[in-house]
């Protein structure tokens, strides 16, 4: 059973505008979904770029939902030589109601501090077309809190809401109050969560122990996700979630509060 909880509040409001008629697009293969700032399946664009680099045929669709819940489609098809870009706004009731196509030579992923941009170039005298922008600026959220515990010989727990860090060994418990990430560190964690598609259900099944190695609660704009798992579990998402968690741990253990515990 996937150990994941979604409390209906801010995060659910962000996707509430999607009409039932178009929810099926989320389930289709190789669809990247952009809905009110939430991104699902961005890895399909990375797979498409890798195929282009290898000269292999590939296709991908980006479905972007307007504020009214209407889908706009961006289709990319690579035939081994060039990329066909198709923009379909026929189902956007306030859009141009047309399908336009362009032949493009290049697709790029541009990584910046607070965002990743995917774009295609379709001519020397034209500006690149923005396909998708993934925002990693946690400050743009009304609220972003994380409660995370893990076992590295000691049991470590951090809570941004309580501003606390606790390290528990067999002998004693040490607590550092006033714990905070820097803005850059918080954005790094937010980026890891976004790239891991934290809004989607995760298969963290086939538990190998009663006490999980990792426990993570993510609260954004009143919506909440809870994950619990061990790296020896056999769920399909365990390896990726563990890799993400280990990178978060690396950020935690570079904070001054963590270092103070062991000085």
C-alpha positions in Angstrom: 0.0 0.0 0.0 1.4 3.4 -0.9 1.9 5.3 2.3 0.8 8.7 1.1 -1.7 11.2 2.5 -3.2 14.2 0.6 -5.1 16.5 2.8 -7.6 18.5 0.7 -6.6 22.1 1.1 -4.2 24.5 -0.8 -2.6 21.9 -3.1 -5.9 20.4 -4.1 -7.2 23.9 -4.9 -4.3 24.3 -7.3 -5.6 21.5 -9.5 -9.3 21.9 -8.9 -9.8 23.9 -12.1 -9.2 20.8 -14.3 -12.5 19.7 -15.7 -13.4 16.0 -15.4 -13.5 15.7 -19.2 -9.8 16.2 -19.5 -8.4 14.4 -16.5 -7.7 11.4 -18.7 -4.8 13.2 -20.3 -2.9 12.7 -17.0 -3.0 8.9 -17.5 -1.8 8.8 -21.1 1.7 7.7 -21.9 4.4 10.4 -22.3 2.2 13.3 -21.2 3.9 16.1 -19.3 1.2 17.8 -17.2 1.4 21.5 -16.2 -1.5 22.6 -14.0 -1.4 25.8 -12.0 2.3 25.6 -11.1 2.2 21.8 -10.5 4.3 19.7 -12.9 3.8 16.0 -13.4 6.2 13.7 -15.5 8.9 16.3 -16.5 11.2 13.3 -17.0 9.4 12.6 -20.3 10.9 15.8 -21.7 14.4 14.7 -20.6 13.8 11.3 -22.2 12.8 13.1 -25.4 16.0 15.2 -25.4 18.1 12.1 -24.9 16.4 10.5 -27.9 17.1 13.6 -30.0 20.7 13.6 -29.0 21.0 9.9 -30.1 19.1 10.5 -33.3 16.3 8.2 -32.3 12.6 8.7 -33.2 10.6 10.0 -30.2 7.5 11.9 -29.3 6.2 13.7 -26.2 3.1 15.8 -25.4 2.9 18.7 -22.9 -0.6 19.4 -21.6 -0.9 22.8 -20.0 -4.2 23.7 -18.2 -5.4 27.3 -18.3 -6.8 29.0 -15.2 -10.3 28.0 -16.5 -9.2 24.3 -16.7 -9.0 24.1 -20.5 -6.1 22.0 -21.9 -3.5 23.4 -24.4 -1.4 20.8 -26.2 2.2 21.1 -27.2 3.3 18.0 -29.2 6.9 17.3 -30.2 7.7 14.6 -32.7 11.3 13.7 -33.7 11.8 11.7 -36.9 15.6 11.3 -36.5 16.4 14.5 -38.4 14.1 17.3 -37.3 11.6 18.1 -34.6 8.0 18.9 -35.5 6.4 21.2 -32.9 2.6 21.4 -32.9 0.6 23.8 -30.7 -3.1 23.0 -30.4 -5.4 25.5 -28.7 -8.7 24.3 -30.1 -9.9 23.2 -26.6 -9.1 26.5 -25.0 -12.4 28.4 -24.9 -10.5 31.7 -24.6 -7.6 30.8 -26.9 -7.0 31.2 -30.6 -8.8 28.0 -31.5 -6.3 26.7 -34.0 -3.5 24.2 -34.6 -0.1 25.5 -35.7 3.0 23.6 -36.7 6.7 24.4 -37.0 9.8 22.5 -38.0 12.5 22.9 -35.4 16.2 21.8 -35.2 17.0 22.0 -31.5 15.5 21.4 -28.1 17.3 22.5 -24.9 17.0 22.2 -21.1 18.3 25.3 -19.3 18.9 24.9 -15.6 19.0 28.1 -13.5 19.1 28.6 -9.8 15.4 28.9 -9.3 13.9 27.4 -12.5 14.5 24.9 -15.3 13.3 26.0 -18.8 12.7 23.7 -21.7 12.6 25.3 -25.2 12.8 24.6 -28.9 14.6 26.6 -31.5 12.8 26.8 -34.8 14.8 29.2 -36.9 17.8 31.6 -36.8 15.7 34.7 -36.9 13.1 33.6 -34.3 13.1 33.5 -30.6 13.1 30.0 -28.9 9.7 28.7 -28.0 9.2 28.2 -24.3 7.8 24.6 -23.8 7.8 24.4 -20.0 9.2 26.3 -17.1 9.6 24.5 -13.7 9.8 27.0 -10.8 11.9 26.1 -7.8 11.4 29.3 -5.8 9.9 28.2 -2.5 9.3 31.9 -1.6 6.6 32.1 -4.3 4.5 29.6 -2.2 2.3 31.0 0.5 3.8 28.4 2.8 6.3 25.6 2.5 7.2 23.4 5.5 9.0 20.0 5.8 9.2 17.6 8.7 11.8 14.9 8.0 13.3 12.2 10.1 15.9 9.6 9.1 18.3 7.1 10.6 22.1 7.4 10.2 23.1 5.6 13.3 21.3 8.3 15.3 17.7 9.2 14.6 17.6 12.7 13.2 14.5 14.9 12.9 14.2 18.4 11.5 11.1 20.5 11.4 11.0 23.9 9.6 7.7 24.8 11.2 8.9 24.2 14.7 12.4 25.4 13.8 13.9 22.4 15.5 16.6 19.8 14.9 16.7 16.7 17.1 19.4 14.0 17.2 18.5 10.9 19.2 21.1 8.3 20.1 20.7 5.2 22.4 21.9 7.3 25.4 20.4 10.8 25.0 18.5 13.3 22.9 20.0 16.6 21.7 17.7 19.4 20.4 18.8 22.5 18.6 16.1 25.2 18.6 16.0 28.0 16.1 16.8 25.6 13.3 16.5 27.2 9.8 17.6 26.5 6.3 19.0 29.3 4.2 16.9 30.5 1.3 19.3 28.7 -1.1 19.0 25.4 0.9 15.2 25.6 1.1 15.1 26.1 -2.7 17.4 23.2 -3.2 15.0 21.0 -1.2 12.0 22.3 -3.0 13.6 21.6 -6.3 14.4 18.0 -5.3 10.7 17.5 -4.3 9.4 19.0 -7.5 11.7 16.9 -9.7 10.6 13.8 -7.7 7.0 14.6 -8.6 6.1 14.7 -4.9 2.4 15.5 -5.8 2.0 12.0 -7.4 1.2 8.8 -5.5 4.3 6.9 -4.7 4.6 3.1 -4.6 6.4 2.5 -1.3 5.0 -0.9 -0.7 6.5 -4.3 0.4 7.7 -3.0 3.7 10.8 -4.7 5.0 10.7 -3.4 8.5 8.2 -2.0 11.0 10.2 1.1 11.6 10.8 3.1 8.4 14.3 4.5 7.6 12.7 7.7 6.3 9.6 9.7 7.3 8.8 12.9 5.4 5.9 15.3 5.7 5.7 18.0 3.1 3.2 20.9 3.6 2.6 23.4 0.9 -0.1 26.0 1.0 -2.2 24.0 3.4 -1.9 20.7 1.4 0.1 17.9 2.8 1.9 14.7 1.7 3.2 12.1 4.0 5.8 9.5 3.0 7.3 6.7 5.0 9.7 4.0 3.7 12.9 2.1 4.1 15.6 1.7 1.4 15.1 -2.1 1.6 11.4 -1.8 0.6 10.5 -3.1 -2.8 8.0 -0.5 -4.1 8.7 0.9 -7.6 9.5 4.4 -6.3 11.7 3.4 -3.3 15.0 3.9 -5.1 14.2 7.3 -6.5 12.7 8.5 -3.2 15.7 7.2 -1.3 18.1 9.1 -3.7 16.1 12.3 -3.2 16.1 11.8 0.6 19.9 11.3 0.7 20.4 14.6 -1.1 18.1 16.3 1.4 20.2 14.7 4.2 23.3 16.1 2.6 21.8 19.6 2.8 20.7 19.1 6.4 24.1 18.0 7.5 25.7 21.1 6.1 23.6 23.4 8.3 25.2 25.1 11.2 22.6 23.7 13.6 23.5 20.1 12.6 27.2 20.8 13.0 26.7 22.4 16.4 25.4 19.0 17.7 28.7 17.3 17.0 31.1 20.1 18.0 
